[in-house]
């Protein structure tokens, strides 16, 4: 029995036989050709491109039917690769210059592009690498006459083990056949991980050696909650995880019973419990899990993987629909968090050495007021249809907040002249995810109606740790005393100014950390929909006064490990079923 460690991408436990899927790269034959054979090789490439396009469009149609149009649009990036004329020209030049078969040239050209993308640690570029790799495999399979969609041919339930899984390969999985999946590479934030969560398939990524240590038909246990893969488990271990499976099923059933109950402590202290969403079709999940609205509506999906920009009407209709479905609960729309590295578009934007600290979020919006105004018009037009709030990402100081609000005021006046109905009650807040904003939030609070703490970026900026770099993942510590002090300062400064403070980062969805946040006086918790019942259970299991005492004591500890162990011990005492 061996245990492999990776990154937990989608929670849950699965036990089953391993299926190795593309564990080895496709073997590309190498042969020389004559000049007269070049047109035939070009024709083979064109036929493979057409076949690949039909396959992707078929996947899109199926995904739109099963998971919603927004998930299907992920594959627009794949279609754009197929339409890349510069790629075709490189391949044609290679055929003429090297006189070898088209499979070889195609593979060399695409791999050269992949190596260029791989030289950056940027999260988004890594995701785009996965898209390109997906298309590469599909085209090669079609050139070689191999069936590209083996996951649709499964006859029994398996655990898929792969070096990597593309979004399209993940989309082909059926829950009744794929119990879980494991990959050598990848991170929590890729499209594949997002889809795994949507499909409720346990997943562990970034295992590095999974395809080397696991053989076909090996019995494996996948713990997607803790990021563990157990190969050839003994009977005792199997029994233990079978018990865990039944326990998780029962906990899920019990938690669902809390759906319509208030998120309040045993002594009557109430907080708001909201949900984060990536895509509009997640709204039914928000309702089903008992969230009190949306605490973070990410709007990047409008812009990603497309060759044009979203229209005002397209955005307006999406915002309006969300508000109507959730009224009277609030919907907090975050203006778009993207930059030169964050989307495929007609813009010719240079790559950045450090995109996390580059031209993104509010910096991009202020630099492109034409696009910013379109989004603000859509937001303001949607505002009468429900309880809408607006927040700006990556605010670093008061100047940015003032400039964004000035553009918002100009857009409002413009719409008023057009006699468009606008809610007079629109609250505008700031995400606090930059240390400079955290340290000057008393100033920001004078002009913001609320704060939402974005801990994912705040932690990586405060600790100087790239959160998508698996080599230093151990340094990404939400319980670091420095992080806790920053969060405490933000909450205290907001309350001192008379505004409410929420959190939309991952910290808000971790029960042990949520216990500390509750004690610190956080007003609103926003997590993924599936995490909402867990946090509600915690809140309803503790007295507010007790949570305050726990939080104060935690602030006196010196290391991240001490804080984590301290909070976990109290969580185990208060709500043992939430401690895995």
Secondary structure, DSSP 8 states (H G I E B T S, - for coil): -EEEE-EEEE--EEEEEEEEES-S-------B--GGGHHHHHHHHHHHHHHHHHHHHHHHHHHHHHH-HHHHGGGHHHHHHHT-HHHHHHHHHHHHHH-B-HHHHHHHHHHHHHHHHHT---HHHHHHHHHHHHHHHHHHHHHHT--S-GGGG--S-EEEEES---HHHHHT--TTTEEEEEESS--TTSHHHHHHHHHT-EEEE--SSHHHH--TT-EEEEETTTTEEEES--HHHHHHHHHHHHHHHHHHHHHHTTTTS--B-TTS-B-EEEEEESSGGGHHHHHHTT-SEEEEE--GGGTTT-SS---HHHHHHHHHHHHHHHTTSEEEEE-----TTS---S------TTGGGSS-HHHHHHH-HHHHHHHHHHHHHHGGGSEEEEEESS--SHHHHHHHHHHHHHHHHHHHHTT----TT-EEEEEE-SHHHHHTHHHHTTT-SEEEE-HHHHHHHHHT--TT-GGGGGG--TT-HHHHHHHHHHHHHHHHTT-EEEE-SGGGG-HHHHHHHHHHT--EEEEEHHHHHHHHHHHTTS-HHHHHHHHHHHTT--SHHHHHHHHHHHHHHH-GGG--
